[in-house]
Amino acid sequence: MKKIIALNLKMNLGYKEILDYIKTIQNKVTDNYEVIFFPTSIYLDLFKKSGYLVGAQNVHFENKGAYTGEISPYQLKSLGVDYTLVGHSERRLHFKENDILINEKVKGALKNQLKVILCVGETDEERLSNKTYSVIENQLKNNLQNIDLEDVTIAYEPVWAIGSGKTPTKDEIDEVVSFIKKKVKQENAIDIRVLYGGSVNKENIKDIMSIESVDGVLVGSSSIDPNYLISMIDIID
């Protein structure tokens, strides 16, 4: 099974910039990995029509209704979207998404045959208090309650590493990723794929992708410049 390179463009780039982005990466993104683009939702169709796997950065749990500003899993699937992120730390922080809501979002996405990348991870305060494993265990338990995990991938994103330029050591990443896999296996009798995310860049992507337990990366700001992205992927291709 190919390792995953998930590219979260977050809330960046205007329409012309996105067109230039897609033109720049055309025929330059390797097929040796499962590369998935997570652009702003208004650009999903542009990436899909260009032949890429695409994912939404956010999804509602209902298929339709009076939820102004939201996008339903049914709508995403009808557009041909393949994946959705759920539980990203920025959603948890800025939009106060809790474990109950995240669990409902995962269920809603899976009911519509969207694959899910569920993000989990600890804050710097939790890390310094030696709560990394208990925090992640609780997130896994609550976010994945009563869910078939066949189409779920986990992304371990230590909150303190996102956008900070700081990353855990290879051993630290391996230990947490292995812990996640072990816990999921114990509770659900399934081997789940786990990605690493948090300040992934040209300087560290090769080391991170070389960790045997890691099944890929979730890249944030390093995916915004298409030329930087191409050069970063070339390092591991």
Sequence and secondary structure as in RCSB ss.txt:
>XXXX:A:sequence
MKKIIALNLKMNLGYKEILDYIKTIQNKVTDNYEVIFFPTSIYLDLFKKSGYLVGAQNVHFENKGAYTGEISPYQ
LKSLGVDYTLVGHSERRLHFKENDILINEKVKGALKNQLKVILCVGETDEERLSNKTYSVIENQLKNNLQNIDLE
DVTIAYEPVWAIGSGKTPTKDEIDEVVSFIKKKVKQENAIDIRVLYGGSVNKENIKDIMSIESVDGVLVGSSSID
PNYLISMIDIID
>XXXX:A:secstr
   EEEEE  S   HHHHHHHHHHHTTTS SSSEEEEE  GGGHHHHHHTT EEEES   SSSSSS TT   HHH
HHHTT  EEEES HHHHHHS   HHHHHHHHHHHHHTT EEEEEE   HHHHHTT HHHHHHHHHHHHTTT   T
TEEEEE  GGGTTTS    HHHHHHHHHHHHHHHHHHHS    EEEESS  TTTHHHHHT TT  EEEE GGGSS
HHHHHHHHHHH 
